[in-house]
Amino acid sequence: MKTRRRLSDLVHLVRAPAALSVPGDVLAGAAAAGGPLNFRTFGVVGSSVCLYWAGMALNDYADATIDAVERPERPVPSGRVPRRTALAVAGGLTAAGLGLAAVTGGRRSLLGAVPLAGLVWAYDLGLKGTSAGPAAMAGARAVDVLAGALAADPGGRAGSVLRKGAGPAALVGAHTYTLMALSRHEMHGAPARLPAATLAASTATAVAAVVPVLSRAARDMRRSGTGLTGQAAPRRAVAGADAARSTALVTVGAALAYLGTYGSAQLKAVRKPSGENVRKAVGSGILALMPLQAALTARAGAPVAAAVLGVGHPLARRLARRISPT
């Protein structure tokens, strides 16, 4: 019984279910690079999950004094997990993440894992309370996407591969920046202009995610003589146009799911920017990364991986009711 309770406390410490928002970073980067999902890719997924959990444990170690006042129910201030244990867990998971990257992808994967680990530790131990905090965490998520691109195309030049992954990395980073900006007001609420600004940024992010694929689909269908409904000139329709239409529909659907969850939560915070509503928007935004990642993955031509992310989103939301992702 004690062992089970300790495991439960550690699960709460690292916010284990929230790590479901991590694999999509890597998959979006891998899809953008045009490489197949391989052993290296899944190794980076495992590495990134370890580093995410490390960041959660390190966060609670660093914020122990603040949490004793603002969030006494957390494992460290409540006494369920000693502070030194939280630090040890963070260190162990960081070592595991770096080791997994080295074993599965060698130097190539470490190009992503090392800076990611550095940003996580820098954020939790120094940058979190500064004006550079949101940018540091946004940078960490962007690096995670680029790590997926590097793993998927190990034979390509690093510079070329990074350019391919730059688009989705920027959008994931932009989303994360809005989350971090909101998270600073989880306890005492925010001025209404802040969730209004993050909502505008989220909407722009969703639009930017779908515009390229809609443009490509429209171009391909004009060339083939088909329409969005597929009813015009079916004999002249080609497989490429059908695929473009399907990709566009999946991408748009995922982007709408992103706005439907994170956007609606932010809208509530605009109407009433209380600490509770801001906190709910942050929690929703953490998991809303999954449909955004699905949109980015689908537009790069990986619908199966996008579908997995889409199916995983409701599961993550259900688990979040038991263990808060914030």
C-alpha positions as CSV (number, residue, x, y, z in Angstrom):
1,M,0.0,0.0,0.0
2,K,2.8,2.4,0.9
3,T,4.6,1.7,-2.4
4,R,1.4,2.4,-4.4
5,R,0.9,5.6,-2.5
6,R,4.5,6.7,-3.2
7,L,4.1,5.9,-6.9
8,S,0.9,7.9,-6.9
9,D,2.6,10.9,-5.3
10,L,5.4,10.7,-7.9
11,V,2.8,10.6,-10.7
12,H,1.3,13.7,-9.3
13,L,4.7,15.3,-8.9
14,V,5.5,15.0,-12.6
15,R,1.9,15.5,-13.8
16,A,2.3,12.3,-15.7
17,P,-0.7,12.5,-18.0
18,A,0.3,16.0,-19.2
19,A,3.2,14.3,-21.0
20,L,0.7,13.1,-23.6
21,S,1.2,16.6,-25.0
22,V,4.9,15.9,-25.7
23,P,5.0,13.2,-28.5
24,G,3.2,15.5,-30.9
25,D,6.0,18.0,-30.9
26,V,8.4,15.3,-32.2
27,L,5.9,13.9,-34.7
28,A,5.1,17.3,-36.1
29,G,8.9,18.0,-36.6
30,A,9.4,14.5,-38.1
31,A,6.6,15.0,-40.5
32,A,7.8,18.4,-41.6
33,A,11.2,16.9,-42.3
34,G,9.6,14.3,-44.5
35,G,11.3,11.4,-42.8
36,P,9.5,8.2,-41.7
37,L,8.7,7.5,-38.1
38,N,11.7,5.3,-37.1
39,F,13.6,4.1,-34.1
40,R,15.3,7.4,-33.7
41,T,12.0,9.3,-33.7
42,F,10.5,7.2,-31.0
43,G,13.7,7.4,-29.0
44,V,13.4,11.2,-29.1
45,V,9.8,10.9,-28.0
46,G,10.9,8.9,-25.0
47,S,13.7,11.4,-24.3
48,S,11.4,14.4,-24.5
49,V,8.8,12.8,-22.2
50,C,11.6,12.2,-19.6
51,L,12.7,15.8,-19.9
52,Y,9.2,17.1,-19.6
53,W,8.7,15.1,-16.4
54,A,12.0,16.3,-15.1
55,G,10.9,19.8,-15.6
56,M,7.7,19.3,-13.7
57,A,9.6,17.8,-10.7
58,L,12.2,20.5,-10.9
59,N,9.5,23.1,-10.9
60,D,8.0,21.8,-7.7
61,Y,11.5,21.7,-6.1
62,A,12.2,25.3,-7.1
63,D,8.7,26.6,-6.1
64,A,8.4,24.7,-2.8
65,T,8.2,27.9,-0.7
66,I,5.7,29.6,-3.0
67,D,3.6,26.5,-3.3
68,A,3.4,26.2,0.5
69,V,1.2,29.3,0.4
70,E,-0.4,29.2,-3.0
71,R,-0.7,25.4,-3.7
72,P,-0.3,23.5,-0.5
73,E,-2.0,20.5,-2.0
74,R,1.0,19.7,-4.3
75,P,3.2,16.8,-3.3
76,V,6.2,18.8,-2.1
77,P,4.5,21.4,0.2
78,S,2.0,18.8,1.5
79,G,4.9,16.6,2.6
80,R,4.0,13.6,0.5
81,V,7.3,14.0,-1.5
82,P,10.4,15.5,0.2
83,R,11.9,18.4,-1.6
84,R,15.2,16.7,-2.0
85,T,13.4,13.7,-3.6
86,A,11.8,16.1,-6.2
87,L,15.3,17.3,-7.1
88,A,16.6,13.8,-7.3
89,V,13.7,12.8,-9.6
90,A,14.4,15.8,-11.8
91,G,18.1,14.9,-12.1
92,G,17.4,11.2,-12.7
93,L,14.8,11.9,-15.4
94,T,17.1,14.4,-17.1
95,A,19.9,11.8,-17.2
96,A,17.5,9.3,-18.5
97,G,16.3,11.6,-21.2
98,L,19.8,12.5,-22.4
99,G,20.9,8.9,-22.2
100,L,17.9,7.7,-24.3
101,A,18.6,10.3,-26.9
102,A,22.3,9.3,-27.1
103,V,21.5,5.6,-27.3
104,T,18.8,5.8,-30.0
105,G,20.1,8.7,-32.1
106,G,23.6,9.4,-31.1
107,R,25.0,12.9,-31.6
108,R,22.2,13.9,-33.9
109,S,19.5,13.4,-31.3
110,L,21.6,15.0,-28.7
111,L,21.6,18.2,-30.8
112,G,18.0,18.5,-29.7
113,A,18.1,16.9,-26.3
114,V,20.9,18.9,-24.8
115,P,19.6,22.4,-25.5
116,L,16.1,21.2,-24.4
117,A,17.4,20.0,-21.1
118,G,19.3,23.2,-20.7
119,L,16.3,25.4,-21.3
120,V,14.2,23.3,-18.9
121,W,16.7,23.7,-16.0
122,A,17.3,27.4,-16.8
123,Y,13.6,28.1,-16.8
124,D,12.8,26.4,-13.5
125,L,15.9,27.5,-11.6
126,G,16.3,31.1,-12.8
127,L,14.2,32.4,-15.7
128,K,10.7,31.5,-14.6
129,G,10.1,34.7,-12.7
130,T,11.7,37.0,-15.2
131,S,10.5,38.6,-18.4
132,A,12.5,35.9,-20.3
133,G,10.5,33.1,-18.8
134,P,7.8,32.7,-21.4
135,A,10.3,32.9,-24.2
136,A,12.5,30.3,-22.6
137,M,9.6,27.8,-22.3
138,A,8.4,28.6,-25.8
139,G,12.0,28.0,-27.0
140,A,12.0,24.6,-25.2
141,R,8.9,23.5,-27.1
142,A,10.2,24.7,-30.4
143,V,13.5,22.8,-29.8
144,D,11.4,19.7,-29.1
145,V,9.8,20.0,-32.6
146,L,13.2,20.6,-34.2
147,A,14.5,17.5,-32.4
148,G,11.9,15.4,-34.1
149,A,13.0,16.8,-37.5
150,L,16.6,16.0,-36.8
151,A,15.8,12.4,-35.8
152,A,13.5,11.7,-38.8
153,D,16.2,12.7,-41.3
154,P,19.5,11.7,-39.9
155,G,21.2,11.8,-43.3
156,G,20.2,15.3,-44.2
157,R,22.2,18.4,-43.5
158,A,21.3,19.8,-40.1
159,G,20.7,23.3,-41.5
160,S,18.4,22.1,-44.2
161,V,16.4,19.8,-41.8
162,L,16.1,22.6,-39.2
163,R,14.7,24.9,-41.9
164,K,12.0,22.3,-42.7
165,G,11.0,22.1,-39.1
166,A,11.1,25.8,-38.4
167,G,7.5,26.4,-39.4
168,P,5.8,24.0,-37.0
169,A,8.4,24.8,-34.3
170,A,7.5,28.5,-34.5
171,L,3.7,27.8,-34.2
172,V,4.2,25.4,-31.3
173,G,6.5,28.0,-29.7
174,A,3.9,30.8,-30.2
175,H,1.2,28.7,-28.6
176,T,3.5,27.9,-25.6
177,Y,4.3,31.6,-25.2
178,T,0.6,32.4,-24.7
179,L,0.4,29.6,-22.1
180,M,3.3,31.0,-20.1
181,A,1.9,34.5,-20.3
182,L,-1.4,33.3,-18.8
183,S,0.2,31.0,-16.3
184,R,1.7,34.0,-14.4
185,H,-1.8,35.0,-13.4
186,E,-3.3,31.6,-12.4
187,M,-3.6,32.5,-8.7
188,H,-4.8,36.1,-8.7
189,G,-6.4,36.6,-12.1
190,A,-5.3,38.8,-15.0
191,P,-6.4,42.0,-16.7
192,A,-9.0,41.1,-19.4
193,R,-6.6,42.4,-22.1
194,L,-4.2,39.6,-21.4
195,P,-6.5,36.6,-22.3
196,A,-7.9,38.7,-25.1
197,A,-4.4,39.1,-26.5
198,T,-3.6,35.4,-26.1
199,L,-6.9,34.5,-27.7
200,A,-6.0,36.6,-30.7
201,A,-2.6,35.0,-30.9
202,S,-4.1,31.5,-30.7
203,T,-6.5,32.3,-33.5
204,A,-3.6,33.6,-35.6
205,T,-1.7,30.4,-34.8
206,A,-4.6,28.2,-36.0
207,V,-5.0,30.2,-39.2
208,A,-1.2,30.0,-39.9
209,A,-1.4,26.2,-39.4
210,V,-4.1,25.7,-42.0
211,V,-3.3,28.4,-44.7
212,P,-0.5,26.5,-46.4
213,V,-2.5,23.3,-46.7
214,L,-5.6,25.1,-47.9
215,S,-3.6,27.0,-50.5
216,R,-1.9,23.7,-51.7
217,A,-5.3,21.9,-51.9
218,A,-6.9,24.7,-53.8
219,R,-4.0,24.8,-56.3
220,D,-4.1,21.0,-56.8
221,M,-7.8,20.9,-57.2
222,R,-7.7,23.7,-59.8
223,R,-5.2,21.7,-61.8
224,S,-7.3,18.6,-61.6
225,G,-10.6,20.3,-62.2
226,T,-12.2,19.1,-58.9
227,G,-13.9,21.1,-56.1
228,L,-13.8,20.9,-52.4
229,T,-16.9,18.6,-52.4
230,G,-15.4,16.3,-55.1
231,Q,-18.6,16.6,-57.2
232,A,-17.1,18.5,-60.2
233,A,-15.6,16.5,-63.0
234,P,-15.0,13.3,-61.1
235,R,-13.3,11.6,-64.1
236,R,-10.6,14.2,-64.2
237,A,-9.9,14.0,-60.4
238,V,-6.5,12.6,-59.6
239,A,-5.2,10.9,-56.6
240,G,-3.1,13.9,-55.7
241,A,-6.1,16.3,-55.6
242,D,-8.0,13.8,-53.5
243,A,-5.2,13.4,-51.0
244,A,-4.8,17.2,-50.9
245,R,-8.5,17.6,-50.1
246,S,-8.4,15.0,-47.4
247,T,-5.3,16.5,-45.8
248,A,-6.9,19.9,-45.8
249,L,-10.1,18.6,-44.1
250,V,-8.1,16.8,-41.4
251,T,-5.9,19.8,-40.9
252,V,-8.8,22.2,-40.6
253,G,-10.7,19.8,-38.3
254,A,-7.7,19.6,-36.0
255,A,-7.3,23.4,-36.0
256,L,-10.9,23.9,-35.1
257,A,-10.6,21.4,-32.3
258,Y,-7.6,23.4,-31.0
259,L,-9.6,26.6,-31.0
260,G,-12.7,24.9,-29.7
261,T,-10.9,23.9,-26.5
262,Y,-8.2,26.5,-25.8
263,G,-10.0,29.3,-27.5
264,S,-13.3,28.7,-25.6
265,A,-11.4,28.6,-22.3
266,Q,-9.6,31.8,-23.1
267,L,-12.9,33.4,-24.0
268,K,-14.3,32.6,-20.6
269,A,-11.2,34.2,-19.1
270,V,-11.8,37.3,-21.2
271,R,-15.3,37.6,-19.9
272,K,-14.3,36.9,-16.3
273,P,-10.5,37.0,-15.9
274,S,-10.4,35.4,-12.4
275,G,-7.6,33.2,-11.2
276,E,-9.8,30.1,-11.6
277,N,-10.7,30.9,-15.2
278,V,-7.1,31.7,-16.1
279,R,-6.0,28.5,-14.5
280,K,-8.6,26.5,-16.5
281,A,-7.4,28.2,-19.7
282,V,-3.8,27.2,-18.9
283,G,-4.8,23.6,-18.3
284,S,-6.8,23.5,-21.4
285,G,-4.0,25.1,-23.4
286,I,-1.5,22.5,-22.3
287,L,-3.6,19.7,-23.7
288,A,-4.8,21.7,-26.7
289,L,-1.3,21.4,-28.0
290,M,-2.4,17.9,-29.2
291,P,-4.9,19.0,-31.8
292,L,-2.5,21.8,-32.9
293,Q,0.2,19.2,-33.3
294,A,-2.2,17.0,-35.2
295,A,-3.0,19.9,-37.6
296,L,0.7,20.5,-38.2
297,T,1.4,16.7,-38.6
298,A,-1.5,16.3,-41.0
299,R,-0.5,19.2,-43.2
300,A,2.9,17.7,-43.6
301,G,1.4,14.5,-45.0
302,A,1.3,12.2,-42.0
303,P,-2.5,11.7,-41.5
304,V,-2.1,8.4,-39.4
305,A,0.1,10.1,-36.9
306,A,-2.2,13.1,-36.8
307,A,-5.2,10.7,-36.2
308,V,-3.4,9.2,-33.2
309,L,-2.8,12.6,-31.7
310,G,-6.5,13.5,-32.3
311,V,-7.7,10.3,-30.6
312,G,-5.3,10.9,-27.7
313,H,-6.6,14.4,-26.9
314,P,-9.9,13.3,-25.3
315,L,-8.0,10.7,-23.3
316,A,-5.6,13.3,-22.0
317,R,-8.5,15.6,-21.1
318,R,-10.1,12.8,-19.2
319,L,-6.9,12.0,-17.3
320,A,-6.5,15.7,-16.5
321,R,-9.6,15.6,-14.4
322,R,-7.8,13.3,-12.1
323,I,-4.3,14.8,-12.2
324,S,-4.1,18.5,-13.0
325,P,-1.6,19.3,-15.8
326,T,-0.7,22.7,-14.1
